[in-house]
Amino acid sequence: PLVESGGDLVKAGESLRLSCAISGAMHSIQNMAWHRQAPGKQRELVASISSSGTTNYADFVKGRFTIFRDNAKRTVYLQMNSLKPEDTADYYCTVTGIRGFRSGDYWGQGTQVTVSS
C-alpha cells in the first residue's frame, strides 16, 4: 500500500508538505501523482510527476505547489505553499506500478488538509 502523511489544520498563507511512501514490493514505478477531493466535490488531479521527472500541475495550484519524488526512498511529496481555504480537501497519492502480477494505479488512503481563513 501507499502510506500518506503530512495533512494538518493550518491557516491561510501557511505551508504544508505531504508525503506518500510506497510500502511493500512494487516495481516498474512510473507516474506518481496527487489528487484531492473536497467535501461535496469530485476528485481532481492536483499534480503529477513522471519517472523521468516531468511534472504537470492543475491551474489552481501552479506557482504554489511543487511535486517531487525521491526514487531511492520510493516516496512522492507535495510541497504546498500559500495555502488557501479552497485547498481544504482530502489529498490522495497515486502510483502507477506493478505489484505482484498486477499492473495499474494504486491509491493511498488519503490525508486531510484543512485551511482556515
LINJO-V339692 format. One record per backbone hydrogen bond with DSSP energy under -0.5 kcal/mol. NH is the residue of the N-H (numbers start at 1). CO is the residue of the C=O. Records with the same first field share a line. If there is no record, write none. Layout:
NH->CO  CO
This chain:
3->21
4->2
5->19
10->8  114
12->116
13->83
14->11
16->80
18->78
19->5
20->76
21->3
22->74
23->1  21
27->98
30->96
32->49
33->94
34->47
35->92
36->44
37->90
41->38
44->36
46->34
47->34
48->56
49->32
50->54
53->50
56->48
58->46
61->58
62->58  59
64->61
65->61
66->79
68->77
70->75
71->69
74->70
75->70
76->20
77->68
78->18
79->66
80->16  78
81->64  79
82->13
83->14
87->84
88->85
89->113
90->37
91->89  111
92->35
94->33
95->106
96->31
97->95  104
98->27
99->102
100->98
102->99
103->101
104->97
106->95
108->93
109->2
111->91
113->89
114->8
116->10  114
